[in-house]
């Protein structure tokens, strides 16, 4: 078969397969992320039917997927909301960071993988999947509950923490020293400050530049600007994902709403490609040796997120059932965890790290929603038994 025809055949098969897997996830009401990862494992290195011709396209598409994931996440927040959340919820955010990064950091050192792997695993175990959690809150009709703002505040703080974490990780992965890492973080801090100032003082001018009555023109302007800023950020070792997130934060009002509507289909397509690409880079034969470690980390991750939600909701004066719902909503891991692990895999930090991260995310992306659905009935049962005792 001619190479171009084979490329089209492989891409068509991949996209159609993703669509079918997405349909299965919709039918049974769970996140498609585990299915996308499994598809990547099946058709990547060591899989059932390895695909080679479409590697270059999948790699580029995966990078665009990360950028669009973070851009649309940035669209969800305004500058004022970010600053307000940081001020109000910083103490609970610190508890979240310490409790949930600790198992990953400890695992990195106990396994003898070294400090850089420990930093990577700390990030993998720390971050909740904003996408899966947001979907859960809607599916379970928890949006109007008192603990939901607490959960959303923690998600925002985790996103903000990534703005500091990703530049540090990028510096460590390229092998620079402490001074270079500090300089990279300083550049990131300046970039964030500049973006926030631009958003507050010149946000309308930016929106005026991007605005167009034509949806096609608006899409091209917004998509092009996002890629340019992401590329500029990456050239400064700040992380393309952070640059894309900040572009989303700058936009607000009608432009942000329209951009979100137009970008979402592209985001969904390339994000699915990203998860498949991560699966491509993981050999299924590498999963069994790390399965026990992944299961232990997942169990620890469930307990630490339950504790985080319980503490945060308790500080807000919410009762035990709401505390249980808050903790359960924070359990799922997904997109950001794979982004972090993907950076480490590309830098060849440790041969088992990608497999461990994939197994960890697979477990919690599946058990997280199940735990959320069971949280309220179990909490009510415990409360009834306690009251009846």
KOLDRENBA-631079 format. One line per 4 residues: for each residue x, y, z of C-alpha. Coordinates in nm, 2 decimals, decimal comma. Example, Ala and Ser with C-alpha at 12.3 -4.5 7.8 and 13.67 -1.06 7.14 Angstrom:
# residues 2
1,23:-0,45:0,78; 1,37:-0,11:0,71
This chain:
# residues 389
0,00:0,00:0,00; 0,13:0,35:-0,09; 0,27:0,54:0,21; 0,02:0,82:0,19
-0,27:0,58:0,15; -0,15:0,38:0,45; -0,12:0,70:0,65; -0,48:0,79:0,57
-0,59:0,44:0,65; -0,42:0,43:0,99; -0,55:0,78:1,09; -0,90:0,69:0,98
-0,89:0,37:1,18; -0,75:0,55:1,49; -1,01:0,84:1,48; -1,30:0,60:1,41
-1,18:0,37:1,68; -1,17:0,66:1,93; -1,52:0,76:1,83; -1,64:0,41:1,90
-1,47:0,40:2,24; -1,61:0,74:2,32; -1,96:0,60:2,24; -1,90:0,32:2,48
-1,80:0,56:2,76; -2,11:0,77:2,70; -2,33:0,46:2,70; -2,20:0,35:3,04
-2,15:0,69:3,19; -1,77:0,70:3,26; -1,47:0,89:3,13; -1,32:0,77:2,80
-0,96:0,84:2,91; -0,90:0,48:3,03; -1,03:0,35:2,70; -0,81:0,58:2,50
-0,50:0,47:2,70; -0,59:0,11:2,64; -0,62:0,18:2,27; -0,27:0,33:2,27
-0,14:0,03:2,45; -0,30:-0,20:2,20; -0,16:-0,03:1,89; 0,17:0,11:2,01
0,50:-0,06:2,07; 0,46:-0,41:2,19; 0,08:-0,40:2,12; -0,14:-0,62:1,92
-0,11:-0,43:1,60; 0,16:-0,17:1,61; 0,11:0,13:1,39; 0,42:0,30:1,25
0,32:0,52:0,95; 0,11:0,77:1,15; 0,37:0,82:1,44; 0,47:1,17:1,33
0,12:1,30:1,30; 0,01:1,14:1,63; 0,31:1,30:1,80; 0,23:1,65:1,67
-0,14:1,60:1,74; -0,06:1,49:2,10; 0,13:1,82:2,16; -0,16:2,02:2,02
-0,39:1,82:2,25; -0,21:1,93:2,56; -0,21:2,29:2,45; -0,58:2,29:2,38
-0,66:2,11:2,70; -0,49:2,38:2,90; -0,62:2,67:2,69; -0,98:2,57:2,74
-0,91:2,52:3,11; -0,78:2,88:3,12; -1,11:3,00:2,96; -1,30:2,87:3,26
-1,13:3,13:3,49; -1,10:3,51:3,50; -0,80:3,69:3,65; -1,02:3,81:3,94
-1,14:3,46:4,02; -0,78:3,33:4,02; -0,66:3,59:4,26; -0,96:3,56:4,49
-0,93:3,18:4,50; -0,56:3,20:4,58; -0,62:3,43:4,87; -0,91:3,24:5,03
-0,81:2,88:4,98; -0,43:2,88:5,00; -0,41:2,70:5,33; -0,63:2,41:5,21
-0,44:2,41:4,88; -0,12:2,36:5,08; -0,27:2,06:5,26; -0,38:1,92:4,93
-0,03:1,95:4,79; 0,15:1,80:5,09; -0,10:1,51:5,14; -0,12:1,40:4,77
0,23:1,47:4,64; 0,39:1,29:4,94; 0,31:0,93:4,82; 0,46:0,99:4,48
0,77:1,15:4,61; 0,82:0,88:4,87; 0,77:0,61:4,60; 1,03:0,77:4,38
1,29:0,75:4,65; 1,19:0,41:4,79; 1,21:0,26:4,44; 1,56:0,41:4,40
1,46:0,60:4,09; 1,63:0,92:4,20; 1,51:1,28:4,29; 1,39:1,38:3,95
1,16:1,07:3,92; 1,04:1,15:4,27; 0,95:1,50:4,17; 0,76:1,36:3,86
0,57:1,10:4,06; 0,48:1,37:4,32; 0,31:1,56:4,04; 0,14:1,25:3,91
-0,01:1,16:4,24; -0,10:1,52:4,33; -0,33:1,65:4,06; -0,70:1,57:4,03
-0,84:1,53:3,68; -1,04:1,86:3,64; -1,22:1,71:3,34; -1,34:1,39:3,50
-1,44:1,57:3,83; -1,63:1,84:3,65; -1,82:1,58:3,45; -1,89:1,39:3,78
-2,03:1,69:3,95; -2,28:1,74:3,66; -2,37:1,37:3,62; -2,44:1,32:3,99
-2,62:1,66:4,02; -2,38:1,79:4,28; -2,34:2,13:4,12; -2,58:2,30:4,37
-2,43:2,13:4,68; -2,25:2,34:4,94; -1,92:2,15:4,90; -1,90:2,20:4,52
-1,73:2,55:4,55; -1,48:2,39:4,79; -1,40:2,12:4,53; -1,37:2,38:4,25
-1,14:2,60:4,45; -0,91:2,31:4,51; -0,91:2,23:4,14; -0,82:2,60:4,06
-0,54:2,59:4,31; -0,40:2,27:4,16; -0,40:2,44:3,82; -0,22:2,74:3,96
0,03:2,51:4,12; 0,11:2,36:3,78; 0,21:2,70:3,66; 0,50:2,69:3,91
0,56:2,31:3,89; 0,58:2,26:3,51; 0,87:2,52:3,46; 1,06:2,36:3,75
1,01:2,01:3,61; 1,11:2,13:3,26; 1,44:2,27:3,40; 1,51:1,95:3,59
1,44:1,73:3,29; 1,69:1,91:3,07; 1,95:1,86:3,34; 2,01:2,22:3,44
2,14:2,32:3,78; 1,96:2,48:4,07; 2,04:2,83:3,95; 1,90:2,76:3,60
1,59:2,60:3,76; 1,54:2,91:3,98; 1,58:3,13:3,67; 1,33:2,94:3,48
1,08:2,97:3,77; 1,15:3,34:3,78; 1,07:3,37:3,41; 0,75:3,18:3,47
0,66:3,41:3,75; 0,73:3,72:3,54; 0,52:3,57:3,25; 0,23:3,50:3,48
0,25:3,85:3,63; 0,26:4,01:3,28; -0,04:3,81:3,17; -0,24:3,90:3,47
-0,16:4,27:3,43; -0,24:4,26:3,06; -0,57:4,08:3,14; -0,67:4,34:3,40
-0,57:4,65:3,21; -0,57:4,56:2,84; -0,80:4,26:2,82; -1,06:4,45:2,61
-0,79:4,54:2,36; -0,68:4,18:2,33; -1,04:4,07:2,28; -1,09:4,35:2,03
-0,80:4,22:1,83; -0,92:3,86:1,83; -1,29:3,94:1,78; -1,45:3,88:1,44
-1,81:3,84:1,33; -1,69:3,54:1,13; -1,65:3,23:1,34; -1,39:3,10:1,10
-1,17:3,40:1,14; -1,21:3,40:1,52; -1,12:3,04:1,53; -0,80:3,09:1,33
-0,70:3,40:1,53; -0,75:3,23:1,87; -0,59:2,90:1,76; -0,30:3,08:1,60
-0,24:3,31:1,90; -0,25:3,01:2,14; 0,00:2,81:1,94; 0,23:3,12:1,91
0,22:3,19:2,29; 0,27:2,82:2,37; 0,57:2,81:2,14; 0,72:3,13:2,29
0,67:2,99:2,64; 0,83:2,66:2,55; 1,13:2,84:2,40; 1,17:3,01:2,75
1,15:2,67:2,92; 0,83:2,78:3,09; 0,61:2,50:2,93; 0,38:2,53:2,63
0,09:2,42:2,85; 0,13:2,71:3,09; 0,15:2,96:2,80; -0,18:2,81:2,66
-0,34:2,83:3,00; -0,26:3,19:3,04; -0,40:3,28:2,69; -0,72:3,13:2,80
-0,72:3,34:3,13; -0,67:3,66:2,93; -0,99:3,60:2,73; -1,33:3,67:2,88
-1,68:3,78:2,78; -1,83:3,69:2,44; -1,50:3,62:2,28; -1,41:3,36:2,54
-1,76:3,20:2,51; -1,74:3,18:2,13; -1,38:3,06:2,14; -1,47:2,78:2,39
-1,76:2,66:2,16; -1,54:2,66:1,85; -1,22:2,51:2,01; -1,40:2,24:2,21
-1,44:1,99:1,91; -1,07:2,04:1,82; -0,97:2,00:2,19; -1,17:1,67:2,22
-1,01:1,53:1,90; -0,65:1,62:1,98; -0,68:1,54:2,35; -0,80:1,19:2,25
-0,50:1,17:2,02; -0,27:1,27:2,32; -0,40:0,99:2,54; -0,35:0,74:2,26
0,00:0,87:2,20; 0,09:0,82:2,56; -0,04:0,47:2,53; 0,17:0,42:2,22
0,48:0,50:2,41; 0,41:0,25:2,68; 0,48:-0,12:2,62; 0,20:-0,34:2,77
0,46:-0,59:2,88; 0,59:-0,32:3,12; 0,26:-0,29:3,31; 0,25:-0,62:3,51
0,59:-0,55:3,69; 0,46:-0,21:3,82; 0,09:-0,32:3,87; 0,14:-0,38:4,25
0,31:-0,05:4,30; 0,05:0,14:4,10; -0,23:-0,03:4,30; -0,06:0,08:4,63
-0,02:0,43:4,50; -0,38:0,44:4,39; -0,50:0,32:4,73; -0,29:0,59:4,89
-0,42:0,84:4,64; -0,78:0,75:4,73; -0,72:0,80:5,10; -0,53:1,13:5,06
-0,79:1,28:4,84; -1,07:1,17:5,07; -0,88:1,33:5,36; -0,82:1,65:5,15
-1,19:1,69:5,07; -1,29:1,61:5,42; -1,06:1,87:5,57; -1,15:2,14:5,31
-1,53:2,09:5,35; -1,50:2,07:5,73; -1,33:2,42:5,73; -1,62:2,55:5,53
-1,87:2,42:5,79; -2,01:2,14:5,58; -2,15:1,82:5,74; -2,00:1,46:5,71
-2,20:1,36:5,40; -2,09:1,67:5,21; -1,73:1,61:5,33; -1,74:1,26:5,19
-1,88:1,38:4,85; -1,60:1,64:4,84; -1,33:1,39:4,90; -1,47:1,14:4,65
-1,50:1,40:4,38; -1,13:1,47:4,40; -1,02:1,11:4,35; -1,00:1,08:3,97
-0,67:1,13:3,79; -0,64:1,19:3,42; -0,52:1,45:3,18; -0,26:1,65:3,38
-0,11:1,33:3,53; -0,05:1,20:3,19; 0,10:1,53:3,07; 0,35:1,52:3,36
0,44:1,16:3,30; 0,47:1,22:2,92; 0,73:1,49:2,98; 0,93:1,25:3,19
0,90:0,97:2,94; 1,02:1,20:2,66; 1,32:1,28:2,88; 1,40:0,92:2,95
1,39:0,97:3,33; 1,33:0,60:3,41; 1,21:0,31:3,18; 0,93:0,21:3,42
0,79:0,55:3,49; 0,56:0,57:3,20; 0,41:0,23:3,27; 0,36:0,31:3,64
0,19:0,64:3,55; -0,03:0,47:3,29; -0,14:0,20:3,54; -0,20:0,45:3,81
-0,42:0,67:3,60; -0,61:0,37:3,46; -0,69:0,26:3,81; -0,81:0,60:3,94
-0,98:0,71:3,62; -1,20:0,40:3,66; -1,24:0,37:4,04; -1,27:0,75:4,10
-1,61:0,78:3,94; -1,72:0,46:4,11; -1,61:0,59:4,45; -1,79:0,92:4,39
-2,12:0,74:4,31; -2,08:0,52:4,63; -1,97:0,81:4,86; -2,31:0,95:4,95
-2,49:0,61:5,01; -2,20:0,49:5,22; -2,18:0,81:5,42; -2,55:0,79:5,49
-2,52:0,43:5,60; -2,24:0,51:5,84; -2,43:0,80:5,98; -2,74:0,59:6,03
-2,55:0,32:6,21; -2,37:0,59:6,42; -2,70:0,75:6,52; -2,86:0,41:6,59
-2,57:0,30:6,82
